[in-house]
Amino acid sequence: MNVMPRRQASRRFPGRLDLRKDKVEMSHGSGGRAMAQLIDELFVRHLENDLLRQGNDQAVFDAPPGRLVMSTDGHVISPLFFPGGDIGSLAVHGTINDVAMAGAKPLALSAGFILEEGFPLAELDRVVASMAAAAREAGVPVATGDTKVVERGKGDGVFITTTGIGVVPAGIEVSGDRARPGDAILINGSIGDHGVAVLSKRENLEFETAIVSDSAALHGLVADLVAAVPNLHCLRDPTRGGLATTLNEIAEQSGVGMQLVEDAVPIKPEVAGACELLGLDPLYVANEGKLVAICPQERAETALAAMRNHPLGRDPAIIGAVTDDEPGFVRMQTRLGGSRVVDWLAGEPLPRIC
């Protein structure tokens, strides 16, 4: 996103974009005057910050001491707007969270937009405004970016790819291969809210519900957690595939087993009811503002207290433990006292929710 200072860029354009009526045209991806105007009058107007204002094809900034962390994510959600968020805020939150799950402090984001010819500029303006608001609230700037346009029918309105960079402070070692037998497994709140919120707005799947997406930037909660429990072993945000798939990933990565307790997993009654109606298991429904934390058992209560003291962790729970039985397998103690395997997600019951 080659950005010119706005006072200079405005002289290059004979008239202003009509964000209420205009639509994305192929010329908006040409690299010429139309693209420069779209960037200036829409993207820069919302996202402007010191790094973006450098006006280069890259952002140059100093990084604090520590190990660098980098993550990238593609966002293709449908619908673009849903209760509690949209593709713009989701793109910010999702990548910030992926960086934060290493125990890192996110520093900056890049954003790549794939726009479909004919997409209303009013909707694009709404998406970018939401992205900018989410970035400001998180304190993580969108430092650089890119815009491309594809022909009508070859996209789906807008796709966004974001990349984040952050720094892990010295002494913090958080990774998916560090879960150990005896560790406690914690979550910062109820599961399935995001997936159900998206489904509530999807065509032919609407149902009455007050549920909104849990989409949020979790780096502040992570900072509090690692400050309280520096020997935290694992962090992961259970997005696509939900809690079940996330725990299977960690179990395989660490070579351990896991035992969950069904009654301990927090699920709102509305989410449980919606999932029952749709034939879905809440354990596999996506989340965008939840994290799984794995730490030594003796530090579990300290971790719970740190979560409760943060706005995004007011209803945390210890949901199980890491075991040395059946490495790579996740099991759940059911309400009836039995046991069942909680396997990887099979198929794609919830398309395009991230």
Steps between C-alpha positions, in 0.01 A plus 500: 500500500716782370361794697547866408433769760134593459553872439721414199288214372181709486648724227532199268130421488246703299210410733432307818368146523132468581523236772121475517446408134826397334614140464837332465622514139785315331687831481515505881756221476696640204772678696398831343303809597179316592685265734690787661172681560336192656797454732511866595130572547396169657786294642730775622211708629419224749834329559739797506785471749871590517617174342249509215580865440858411400355450151721207397426145390612385843498629856825558688495497877716409799421180690553464876733228633371146488419224252295602198168330427321512164162365392275534195131429455245508215143612574219388268200514733141495379302709577742792518303659786367305798386569859803621692735560207586484133783393273695819577517468878536122468810541280663714770399284795587169335858591415568686824385190687717265297804712586397531864469122543880484507490723808600790275415868493363580150677796337345556157278352229494494123175461305443371147156556341362300207198696372241378251396730219160649584540481880330810648746756633257570785549144625875517449507827694312330784744207503810722504352728767438194719853375439642839595292516818610150603866584435477823700328329792766227499784751469644309203525708179444380145844603377485399134272326254395423146185511287412284201178481294364188329232486232133475594410141585858402587488609861242536774493867583815528707767268635758627750841357585675641806851438626615593849836537666574502871767446761522237775664637817802323643415209727166412337486156334149431372449236230265223396767237568539587870188339654603255772311223685336646809449844345162670535300604193317833530275712280405865550126466436213337314557331166315516169376859516669614179388212282140524616496879454616457139245227435223721638552739208562248226234455235248227579654439843362794696361437845416720791799546728661774701844347449773722357845403382771486764749653252760695699872569519642280777853639536414696816364189666808306389729765648322470835519121485872477429569763766309292757626160380836544322535121467179473297554212257250543212259756361274450200187674367238239404380647169431273202416153624416634846622382837510132403730543202725743688558253784568219252763720334675565832473137612668384182760778506596428862460121484258491792143397573224726626198437722213750491202522734178567308328686784800729540498632140308831502227519234219756503152342493419698185803359322426148617141533380600640161757224452243235590259649246766495228645161590838646600734421787603826678847354550561543126347847457742787437591767755676833444544635852591193697832345593610168640775521761698202627712543811636300794216383724637691799473828305148444370321705765742788446428487127124495567531806722697686232229418245218613729670835553491573125182600311551217249538231765219554747358147474804273473507132584735210553363253246738206531852375537793378293576129544764251396233254380449441128724777364334701226146418616245726670230340713202646683332387819131530417220620726380141529836386634622337182789590274516588130772590255498864389651467155618747237236686301390289204368684195389863505165544680544878534644641175654846492473621859856632536 
